[in-house]
Amino acid sequence: MQYTYKPSGVCSREMIIDIENGVIKHVKIIGGCAGNTVGLSRMVEGNKIEDVINKLKGIPCGTKGTSCPDQLARALEEIQKQIS
């Protein structure tokens, strides 16, 4: 199933996440630093939602208090609530 998330406090504008049976199948991050967002997307694909949340939640970007990885973790938390 495909989910869309609007991140807050970061350069990226949208995250489109495909989940199947609790596993991340595909992530597309629109906006942000292209190399970092593409790399992040590829690294999380094939992993379980909870594993990615545990690894990425709380990562800051400079003094922002959040980051694209942290926002992805927050998106996955929302998705996890919806599918539970």
C-alpha positions in Angstrom: 0.0 0.0 0.0 1.2 3.5 -0.8 1.4 6.3 1.8 2.2 10.0 1.4 3.8 12.1 4.2 4.5 15.8 4.3 7.7 16.4 6.3 8.1 19.4 8.5 11.2 21.4 9.3 13.4 19.9 6.5 14.2 20.7 2.9 12.2 17.7 1.5 8.6 18.4 0.6 7.0 15.0 0.3 7.7 11.3 1.1 5.9 8.6 -0.8 6.3 5.2 0.9 5.2 1.8 -0.4 4.7 -0.8 2.4 3.9 -4.5 2.0 3.4 -6.8 5.1 5.3 -4.4 7.4 8.3 -4.2 5.0 9.3 -1.0 3.1 9.2 -1.8 -0.6 10.0 1.7 -2.0 10.6 5.2 -0.9 10.6 8.4 -3.0 11.6 11.6 -1.3 10.8 14.8 -3.2 13.0 17.8 -2.5 16.0 17.9 -0.2 19.5 16.9 -1.0 19.2 14.5 -3.9 22.2 12.3 -3.2 21.2 12.0 0.5 17.5 11.3 -0.1 18.1 8.8 -2.9 20.7 7.0 -0.7 18.4 7.0 2.3 15.6 5.6 0.2 17.7 2.8 -1.1 19.1 1.9 2.3 15.7 1.5 3.9 14.0 -0.5 1.2 13.6 -4.1 2.1 13.7 -3.4 5.8 10.9 -3.8 8.4 9.2 -0.6 9.5 10.2 -0.9 13.2 13.9 -1.5 12.4 14.1 1.7 10.3 12.2 3.7 13.0 14.7 2.5 15.6 17.7 3.5 13.4 16.5 6.8 12.1 14.4 8.4 14.8 16.0 11.5 16.5 18.7 12.1 13.9 19.2 15.9 13.7 20.3 18.0 10.7 22.4 20.9 12.0 20.4 22.9 14.5 17.0 22.0 13.0 16.2 19.4 15.6 15.0 17.0 12.9 16.2 15.7 9.5 15.0 13.8 6.5 15.9 10.5 8.2 14.0 11.6 11.4 11.0 12.7 9.3 11.0 9.3 7.5 10.9 7.6 10.9 8.0 9.8 11.9 6.2 9.0 8.7 6.8 5.3 9.4 5.4 5.7 12.9 2.2 7.1 11.5 1.9 4.3 8.9 2.5 1.7 11.6 -0.4 3.1 13.6 -2.6 3.0 10.6 -1.8 -0.6 9.7 -1.9 -2.0 13.3 
